[in-house]
Amino acid sequence: MSRSSSNPAKIRERLAKRQRTLVTPEGVALPLTIASRSARAGALLLDFTILSVTTTVLTLLLIWIASGTVVETELTELPGSTEFLFVVWSLMWFIAWNGYFIFFEMGPRGATPGKRAVGIRVASRAGDRLTPEAVVARNLLRDVELFLPLVFLLTAPSGEAGLAGWAAMLWFLVFLLFPFFNKDAMRAGDLIAGTWVLEVPKTRLDDAISTGGAAAHGSSQLTGAAYRFGDEELAVYGEYELQTLERVLRDGRPEAIEAVAETICRKIGWNPGSGDERAFLEAFYAQLRAKLESDMRFGKRKVDKFA
């Protein structure tokens, strides 16, 4: 007898609760999946493991350097060089535990190594580019959301801080458990920064649609127009936009096709036509796909238009 956790219907139901639709600045409705709380917790544990090992190794290295310095001086004095090493250690700890998340989430993938391992990433809830200000804001609150609640959880039961300690523990527990109080599993930092954490579907370029016909090669059967795009025009978009364009062509909604064709024309400096939008998009899709695949064979990969 199978357990309920492995029931396909229940799995689909839980997945449906995390489905969202985001309308991009280009006017395209994109289906998204909110990262599960367990995936976020797993990513955080992986990142903390990486940070713990790295900082421990660096700490042991600094202790080894400091021990050599102390041996050469009187044990009753604290050498100036040892004080300097302590300052270096303090800065290293602060930069490592704060800069690690900021550095990786500011990258083109918007994810730390832990997030990449479990297949999730940080994204803007507005559908535009993830800004450095948003990344910094969401990560500077981590001390309030995580470390302070853990400190009070460890110290409050001792009774040394009295009722104030218990009150502070309950207050900071609100921040720690904030992802369980909203349907999008957002941290308080996500709420302030305008971000959320999404699942990254493991799509491949070879899962593309077949545009077929003359349009795929740049010729319109409707108007006879020839659509040929140069490398500079194709370079404005990446794999993410290719997949978005693929969804638009699959759905075949005229209003979406017209909106996307107009957006691409503005982006690459073309004058949008009328009535031939699908042929234009099929040609652009086929040529962009060919360029991305060619670049990948030479070790170059463009994840999205911001890369």
C-alpha positions in Angstrom: 0.0 0.0 0.0 1.5 3.3 -1.0 1.8 6.2 1.4 -0.2 9.4 0.8 3.1 11.3 0.3 3.7 9.3 -2.8 0.2 9.6 -4.1 0.4 11.3 -7.6 -2.9 13.1 -7.1 -1.7 14.6 -3.8 1.7 15.5 -5.3 -0.1 17.3 -8.2 -2.3 19.1 -5.8 0.6 20.3 -3.7 2.4 21.4 -6.9 -0.6 23.3 -8.1 -0.7 25.3 -4.9 2.8 26.6 -5.7 1.9 27.6 -9.3 1.9 31.3 -10.1 1.6 33.4 -13.3 3.8 36.4 -13.8 3.3 39.0 -16.5 6.6 40.3 -17.7 7.4 43.9 -18.8 7.0 42.5 -22.4 3.4 41.6 -21.6 3.9 37.9 -21.7 2.2 35.7 -19.0 4.7 33.2 -17.7 3.8 30.2 -15.5 6.1 29.9 -12.5 6.5 27.6 -9.5 7.3 28.9 -6.1 10.2 27.0 -4.4 9.1 24.7 -1.6 10.1 25.5 2.0 11.9 22.2 2.2 14.0 23.1 -0.9 14.9 26.5 0.6 15.8 24.9 3.9 18.0 22.3 2.1 19.7 25.0 0.0 20.4 27.0 3.2 21.9 24.0 4.9 24.2 23.4 2.0 25.3 27.0 1.9 25.9 27.0 5.6 28.0 23.8 5.3 30.1 25.4 2.6 30.6 28.6 4.7 31.3 26.6 7.8 34.0 24.5 6.2 35.6 27.5 4.5 35.6 29.8 7.5 36.9 26.9 9.8 39.8 26.2 7.4 40.7 29.9 7.3 40.3 30.2 11.1 42.7 27.3 11.6 45.1 28.9 9.2 45.0 32.2 11.2 45.5 30.4 14.5 48.5 28.6 13.1 49.9 32.0 11.9 49.1 33.6 15.3 50.7 30.7 17.3 53.9 31.2 15.4 53.8 34.9 16.3 53.1 34.3 20.0 56.0 31.8 20.3 58.4 34.5 19.2 57.2 37.0 21.9 56.6 37.0 25.6 53.5 35.0 26.5 52.4 37.7 29.0 51.9 40.2 26.2 49.5 40.2 23.3 51.6 41.1 20.3 50.3 43.8 17.9 50.5 41.3 15.0 48.2 38.9 16.9 45.7 41.7 17.5 45.9 42.5 13.7 45.2 38.8 12.9 42.1 38.9 15.2 40.8 42.0 13.3 41.4 40.1 10.1 39.5 37.1 11.4 36.6 39.3 12.4 36.4 40.9 9.0 36.8 37.6 7.3 33.8 36.2 9.2 31.6 39.2 8.5 32.5 39.3 4.8 32.1 35.5 4.4 28.7 35.2 6.1 27.2 38.3 4.4 29.1 38.6 1.2 28.7 35.0 0.1 24.9 35.3 -0.5 25.1 38.7 -2.0 27.9 37.8 -4.4 26.3 34.7 -5.8 22.7 36.1 -5.9 24.0 39.1 -7.9 25.3 36.8 -10.6 23.4 36.0 -13.7 21.8 32.8 -12.2 20.6 34.6 -9.1 21.5 31.6 -6.9 24.1 30.5 -4.4 25.7 27.1 -4.9 23.2 25.6 -2.4 20.3 27.0 -4.4 21.7 25.8 -7.7 22.2 22.3 -6.2 18.5 22.0 -5.3 17.3 23.8 -8.5 15.9 27.1 -7.2 16.8 30.8 -7.7 16.0 34.3 -6.5 13.9 36.4 -8.8 12.1 39.8 -8.9 8.4 39.7 -8.2 8.0 42.5 -10.7 9.3 40.3 -13.6 12.3 42.5 -14.4 16.0 42.3 -13.6 17.1 41.4 -10.1 18.8 44.5 -8.9 21.8 44.7 -6.5 19.7 46.8 -4.1 17.1 44.0 -3.8 19.8 41.4 -3.3 21.5 43.5 -0.6 18.3 44.3 1.2 17.0 40.7 1.4 20.4 39.4 2.7 21.1 42.1 5.3 18.0 41.0 7.1 19.3 37.5 7.5 20.8 38.3 10.9 17.4 39.4 12.2 15.5 36.6 10.6 17.8 33.7 11.5 20.8 34.3 13.8 19.1 36.4 16.4 16.1 34.0 16.8 18.6 31.1 17.3 20.6 33.1 19.9 17.4 33.8 21.9 16.2 30.2 21.5 19.5 29.1 23.2 19.6 31.8 25.9 16.0 32.5 26.9 15.4 29.1 28.6 18.3 29.8 31.0 16.3 32.6 32.6 19.2 35.0 32.7 17.4 37.7 30.7 14.1 37.2 32.5 10.8 37.9 30.8 12.5 40.2 28.3 14.4 37.3 27.0 11.3 35.3 26.4 9.5 38.3 24.8 12.5 38.8 22.5 12.6 35.1 21.6 8.9 35.2 20.6 9.4 38.4 18.6 12.3 37.0 16.6 10.5 33.7 16.2 8.0 35.6 14.1 10.8 36.5 11.6 12.2 32.9 11.7 8.8 31.4 10.9 7.7 34.1 8.5 7.9 31.8 5.4 5.1 29.7 7.0 2.8 32.6 7.3 2.4 33.4 3.6 1.5 31.3 0.5 4.6 32.3 -1.4 7.0 31.1 1.3 8.7 34.5 1.4 11.1 35.6 4.1 10.7 39.1 5.6 13.8 40.0 3.4 11.9 38.9 0.3 8.9 41.0 1.3 11.0 44.1 1.7 13.2 43.5 -1.3 10.4 42.6 -3.7 11.8 39.2 -4.4 10.7 35.5 -4.2 12.4 32.2 -4.7 11.4 30.1 -7.7 12.0 26.6 -9.0 14.3 26.5 -12.0 12.9 24.0 -14.6 15.7 21.9 -16.1 14.8 22.6 -19.7 17.0 21.8 -22.7 17.3 23.5 -26.0 16.6 20.3 -27.8 13.1 20.3 -26.4 12.2 23.1 -28.9 9.2 23.2 -31.2 9.5 22.7 -34.9 8.6 26.0 -36.6 8.8 24.3 -40.1 8.1 25.9 -43.4 9.7 28.8 -45.0 9.1 31.1 -42.0 11.7 29.1 -40.0 14.2 30.1 -42.6 13.3 33.7 -42.6 10.7 33.9 -45.4 7.0 34.7 -44.8 4.4 32.8 -46.8 1.9 35.6 -46.2 3.8 38.7 -47.3 6.9 37.2 -48.9 9.1 39.3 -46.6 12.5 37.9 -45.8 13.5 38.0 -42.1 17.3 37.8 -41.5 18.8 38.8 -38.2 22.4 39.6 -37.5 24.5 38.5 -34.6 24.0 41.8 -32.8 20.3 41.6 -33.1 20.1 38.0 -31.9 22.6 38.8 -29.0 20.0 40.8 -27.1 18.3 37.6 -25.9 19.3 34.3 -24.3 17.9 30.9 -23.4 15.3 32.2 -21.0 13.8 34.5 -23.7 14.0 31.7 -26.2 11.9 29.4 -24.0 9.4 32.3 -23.4 9.1 32.8 -27.1 8.6 29.1 -27.6 5.7 29.2 -25.1 4.1 32.1 -27.0 4.3 30.2 -30.3 2.9 27.0 -28.7 0.0 28.8 -27.2 -0.7 30.7 -30.4 -2.7 33.5 -28.8 -2.9 36.4 -31.4 -2.7 39.1 -28.8 0.4 37.7 -27.1 2.1 37.1 -30.5 1.4 40.7 -31.6 2.7 42.1 -28.2 5.9 40.0 -28.3 6.6 40.7 -31.9 6.3 44.5 -31.2 8.5 44.2 -28.2 11.3 42.4 -30.1 11.1 44.9 -32.9 11.6 47.8 -30.6 14.4 45.9 -28.9 16.4 45.3 -32.1 15.5 48.5 -33.8 13.0 47.2 -36.4 9.8 48.8 -37.5 7.0 46.4 -36.5 4.7 45.3 -39.4 1.1 44.2 -39.2 -0.5 40.8 -39.9 2.8 39.0 -40.3 3.8 38.7 -36.6 3.9 34.9 -36.4 6.2 34.5 -39.4 8.5 37.1 -37.8 8.5 35.4 -34.5 9.1 31.9 -36.0 12.1 33.3 -38.0 13.5 35.0 -34.9 13.0 31.9 -32.8 14.7 29.6 -35.3 17.7 31.9 -35.8 18.1 32.7 -32.1 18.0 29.0 -31.3 20.6 28.2 -33.9 22.9 31.0 -32.6 22.6 29.8 -29.0 23.3 26.2 -29.9 26.3 27.3 -32.0 27.7 29.3 -29.1 27.2 26.4 -26.7 29.3 24.2 -28.9 32.2 26.7 -28.4 31.6 26.8 -24.6 29.7 30.1 -24.6 26.3 30.1 -22.9 23.9 33.1 -22.6 21.4 32.3 -19.8 19.2 35.4 -20.4 19.2 38.9 -21.8 21.0 40.2 -18.7 23.9 37.8 -18.9 
